[in-house]
Amino acid sequence: MVTLLKLSIAAAILFASASVGYDQGISPEQLRKESFHCLQNAREAYDHAWADACSRLSGGLAANGSDCSLPRLDATFLNRDWESAKNYCHQQSTAGTR
């Protein structure tokens, strides 16, 4: 289960980052907007992965993933991937300013 969650978050991060500008000619304002969208998409992927894990653990009975407590190991993996996604988005947003 954890591997599937990690793969889905990784795929979402790659998808989210596709909009982040790599061109040095992009304005700082545009980079901020693209970074925001990257983070927003990564957060949505994290929320969906959390809800999916809760649903699986409850046998499909969990109505709202945000109301669920995951076992420490599952939560650790999801939280680590969320931190990686935030760092990735930040790195991509600053790449165009170097």
C-alpha distance (Angstrom), angle and dihedral (degrees) to the residues before:
residue distance angle dihedral
M1 . . .
V2 3.80 . .
T3 3.81 91.7 .
L4 3.80 91.2 53.4
L5 3.80 90.7 49.1
K6 3.79 91.6 49.2
L7 3.80 91.5 49.4
S8 3.78 92.9 49.0
I9 3.81 92.0 49.9
A10 3.80 91.7 46.9
A11 3.79 90.7 51.1
A12 3.79 90.9 48.3
I13 3.80 91.3 50.0
L14 3.78 91.3 52.1
F15 3.78 90.4 48.0
A16 3.79 91.8 46.9
S17 3.76 92.8 48.4
A18 3.78 93.3 52.7
S19 3.79 88.7 85.4
V20 3.81 95.3 51.9
G21 3.78 111.1 106.7
Y22 3.76 121.2 -114.4
D23 3.76 96.8 176.9
Q24 3.80 115.7 103.8
G25 3.79 88.8 -140.8
I26 3.81 95.2 68.5
S27 3.79 114.7 111.8
P28 3.81 119.8 -116.1
E29 3.80 89.2 -115.8
Q30 3.81 91.4 55.2
L31 3.80 90.3 47.6
R32 3.82 90.0 52.8
K33 3.80 90.7 50.7
E34 3.78 92.4 48.6
S35 3.79 91.3 46.4
F36 3.80 89.4 51.5
H37 3.81 90.9 51.7
C38 3.81 90.9 47.1
L39 3.81 90.4 52.7
Q40 3.79 92.3 43.8
N41 3.81 92.4 52.4
A42 3.80 92.1 44.8
R43 3.83 90.4 50.2
E44 3.79 91.2 50.7
A45 3.80 89.5 51.2
Y46 3.82 90.0 49.4
D47 3.81 91.8 49.6
H48 3.80 91.9 48.7
A49 3.81 92.0 47.6
W50 3.81 90.2 50.2
A51 3.80 92.1 48.9
D52 3.80 91.0 46.5
A53 3.81 91.5 51.8
C54 3.80 90.5 49.3
S55 3.78 91.5 48.6
R56 3.80 91.6 50.7
L57 3.80 93.0 48.2
S58 3.79 92.4 48.7
G59 3.78 93.8 45.9
G60 3.79 91.1 -111.6
L61 3.80 94.3 -50.8
A62 3.81 97.8 110.9
A63 3.79 107.3 105.0
N64 3.77 97.0 -174.0
G65 3.80 121.9 26.0
S66 3.80 92.8 -156.1
D67 3.83 89.0 65.3
C68 3.80 92.1 55.8
S69 3.79 129.5 95.6
L70 3.77 113.2 -147.2
P71 3.78 124.7 -153.0
R72 3.80 110.3 -89.5
L73 3.82 94.6 -107.3
D74 3.81 94.2 52.6
A75 3.79 92.2 44.6
T76 3.80 91.1 48.4
F77 3.80 92.2 54.8
L78 3.80 93.0 47.0
N79 3.80 93.4 46.1
R80 3.81 92.0 47.4
D81 3.80 90.5 51.5
W82 3.81 90.4 48.6
E83 3.82 90.1 52.7
S84 3.81 89.8 48.9
A85 3.79 90.2 50.9
K86 3.80 91.8 51.2
N87 3.79 91.3 49.2
Y88 3.79 91.7 47.7
C89 3.80 92.6 51.3
H90 3.81 90.8 47.8
Q91 3.81 92.4 49.2
Q92 3.78 91.7 50.1
S93 3.79 92.0 48.1
T94 3.80 91.7 53.7
A95 3.81 95.2 41.6
G96 3.80 91.9 81.3
T97 3.82 93.0 53.2
R98 3.81 96.1 59.3
